[in-house]
Amino acid sequence: RKLDQAQTVYSASMRWSDYEAAWQMVDPEVRAAQPLTDLELEPYRQLQVSSYREGSNGEMDDGTVVRPVEIGVVNRHTQAERTLRYQERWRWDPKAKRWWQTAGLPDFWEGK
């Protein structure tokens, strides 16, 4: 049930293109290792999520849960739309008693 709640909050943040809120759902260890600066966040602000389709959860041997997602985004300046596939990874934090998304925000630019 807690996983469903965490995924719902994260999905809603992404659907509303609220990348700052989605970033708060990312594992604190990931955020510490790969901090997201305002400059790095700026390109995200240029994108509006147009669709967000989740697949079914799958559990890995280590207890991590993976969920495939297809995300459509529109560039607010050019109105160009594209779609990408992304895999969320979720881990249970027994100390915080909550699920964290460990894959970080989607790379809409695929490393470019």
C-alpha positions in Angstrom: 0.0 0.0 0.0 2.8 2.4 0.8 4.4 1.7 -2.6 1.1 2.5 -4.3 0.9 5.8 -2.4 4.5 6.8 -3.2 4.0 5.9 -6.9 0.8 7.9 -7.0 2.5 11.0 -5.6 5.5 10.7 -7.9 3.2 10.1 -11.0 1.0 13.1 -10.1 4.1 15.3 -9.8 5.4 14.1 -13.2 1.9 14.5 -14.8 1.8 18.1 -13.6 5.4 18.7 -14.7 6.2 19.5 -11.1 9.8 18.3 -11.3 10.8 19.8 -8.0 8.2 17.7 -6.2 9.2 14.6 -8.2 12.8 15.2 -7.2 11.8 15.1 -3.5 10.5 11.5 -4.1 14.0 10.5 -5.3 16.2 8.6 -2.8 18.1 11.0 -0.6 21.3 9.0 -1.3 20.8 9.6 -5.0 20.1 13.3 -4.5 23.2 13.6 -2.4 25.4 11.8 -4.9 23.9 13.6 -8.0 22.6 17.0 -6.8 20.2 18.8 -9.1 21.2 22.4 -9.5 18.8 25.2 -10.7 20.8 25.3 -13.9 20.3 21.5 -14.4 16.6 21.9 -13.5 16.0 24.7 -16.1 15.7 22.4 -19.1 13.0 20.4 -17.3 11.0 23.6 -16.9 10.8 23.9 -20.7 9.0 20.6 -20.9 5.3 19.9 -20.3 4.4 16.3 -19.7 1.6 15.4 -22.2 1.2 11.7 -21.2 2.4 9.4 -18.5 1.5 5.7 -18.9 2.7 3.2 -16.2 3.3 -0.4 -16.7 3.0 -3.2 -14.1 5.4 -3.4 -11.2 8.0 -6.1 -11.2 10.0 -7.1 -8.2 13.8 -7.8 -8.4 15.6 -10.4 -6.3 17.0 -7.7 -4.0 13.5 -6.4 -3.2 13.7 -3.4 -5.6 10.5 -2.8 -7.5 10.8 -1.6 -11.2 8.0 0.0 -13.1 8.2 0.8 -16.8 6.7 4.1 -17.9 6.1 5.8 -21.2 6.3 9.6 -21.0 5.2 12.1 -23.6 6.6 15.6 -23.3 6.1 18.8 -25.3 8.8 21.5 -25.5 7.0 24.7 -24.4 9.1 26.8 -26.9 9.0 24.7 -30.1 5.8 22.7 -29.4 7.7 19.6 -30.5 6.5 16.5 -28.9 8.4 13.3 -28.2 7.9 10.1 -26.3 10.4 8.1 -24.3 10.4 5.0 -22.2 11.7 5.1 -18.7 12.1 2.6 -15.9 11.3 3.8 -12.4 13.2 1.9 -9.6 11.8 1.9 -6.1 13.4 0.7 -2.9 12.0 0.3 0.6 13.8 2.3 3.3 13.1 0.5 6.6 14.5 3.3 8.6 12.3 6.0 7.1 9.5 3.4 6.6 8.8 4.6 3.0 9.6 3.9 -0.6 12.1 6.0 -2.6 12.5 6.3 -6.3 16.1 5.5 -7.1 16.4 6.1 -10.9 16.3 9.9 -10.6 14.3 12.1 -12.9 13.9 10.8 -16.5 16.6 11.8 -19.0 14.4 13.4 -21.6 17.5 14.2 -23.7 18.9 10.7 -23.5 22.4 11.9 -22.5 22.7 14.6 -25.1 
